[in-house]
Amino acid sequence: MPAPVRVALDLLGGDGAPDVVIDGALLAHQGDVEVLLVGPVTAAADLLSARGRPGALRVIAATA
């Protein structure tokens, strides 16, 4: 059995962040990919809740 793929995403990195990061992370999470969000925990929780997916992704606390 192959090892699972784990990807860490910077919640606040890139154009259109954090919305496009959350949306992409949720799409990737539906497959065999473990997605870790790195960024402000409260912001991640709010964004996940707004999409009806509270607690769907693991969040690693980080600040700018």
MILUMLO-916645 format. One record per residue: x negated, y, z of N, C-alpha, C, O, CB in turn; residue in three letters. Coordinates in steps of 0.1 Angstrom, whole numbers, plus 5000, padded with zeros to 4 digits. Last residue first. Glycine has a CB too. Layout:
BEGIN
XYZXYZXYZXYZXYZALA ...
***
This chain:
BEGIN
497853585109496953655099495853725107495053785101497753755091ALA 498253265125498553405123497553475114496453415112498553475137THR 499752945128498653025124499053175123500253195119498052975111ALA 500852625136500852765139499552835135498452785137501052785155ALA 502252415113501052435121500952585123500852665114499852375113ILE 505252235111504652365110503452375119503552345131505652475113VAL 506951985092506052015103505352145101504852175090504951895105ARG 510252025081508852015078508052045091508452125100508452115067LEU 512852035091512551935080511051925078510651815073513251985068ALA 513852205110512952105115512552005104511951905107513652025125GLY 516752275091515952305103515152185107515652075108516852345115PRO 517952325065517052215067516152235080514952225079516052195055ARG 519452535055520152425060519252305063519752185063521152385051GLY 518052755049518252665038518952535043519152445035516952625031ARG 517752875073518552945063518852855051519752885044517753075058ALA 515952705085517352705090518252775079519352725077517452785103SER 513552765071514152635070515652635074516452565068513352535079LEU 513253035080513453005066514052865063514852845055512053015059LEU 512952995108514053085103514353045088515553035084513753235104ASP 510652845108511852795114513052865109514052805105511852795129ALA 508753025097509052895091510352845095511152795087507952795093ALA 508853225117509253255103509553125096510553125088508053335096ALA 507853085139509153145139509653175125510853145122509253275148THR 505253015131506252915134507652965133508552905128505952855148VAL 503253145106504053175117505153075119506053055111504553315116PRO 501352865092501753005093502553025105502552945115502553045080GLY 501552595071500652665080501052805080500952875069499152645075VAL 503352295068503352435066502352505076502352465087504752505067LEU 502851995052502552065064502552215061501852255052501252025071LEU 504351725038504051865036503951925050504851915058505151935028VAL 503851415024503951485037503551625035502351655032503251405048GLU 505451264997504451365001504751425015505951465017504351474991VAL 507251124982506351054991505151144995504051094997505750924984ASP 509851364980509151254975508351184986508651184998508251294963GLY 510751584994511751484991511051354985511751244985512751544981GLN 508651754996508951675008509951565005510051465012509451765019HIS 508851914973507751814974508051714985507751594984506451884977ALA 511052074981511151984969510051874970510351764967510952074956LEU 509952205003511152125005511352024993511751914994512452205007LEU 507952354991507652255001508752155003508552035004507252325014ALA 509352524974508452424968508152314978508052194974507152484963GLY 510652684994511452604984510552494978511052384976511952704973ASP 508452785008509352705015510152615005510352495007510352785023ILE 507252934987506452834994507452735001507252615000505552895004VAL 509253124980508853024970508052904977508152794972508153084959VAL 509253275005510453205000510053094990510552984991511353304993ASP 507253425015507253285019508353205012508353085013507353275034PRO 505753464983505753394996506553485005506653605004504353375001ALA 505453584958506753534962506853464975507953414979507253444951GLY 502153464954503253554949504553494953504753374952503153574934ASP 500253354984500753354970501853454967502553504976501253214967GLY 500953265017500053275006500753274993501653194991498953175007GLY 502353205040502353345035501453365023501253485020501953435047LEU 502052925043503352985043503353125037504353165030504052985056LEU 499952725028499952855035501252915033501552955022498752945030ASP 500252375032500652495024500552615033501052615044501952485018LEU 498852065029499052175037499252295029498452325020497852195047ALA 499751735022499451865016499751975027500851975033500251885003VAL 499151395019499451505029498951635022497751645018498751475043ARG 500251085008499651215004500051315014501251335017500051254989VAL 499550765023500450875020499651005016498551025021501450905031PRO 497750505006497850605017498850715013498850755002496450655022ALA 499350224991498550344990498750435003499850435008498750424978PRO 499149885000500050005000499150125000498250135008501050005012MET 
***
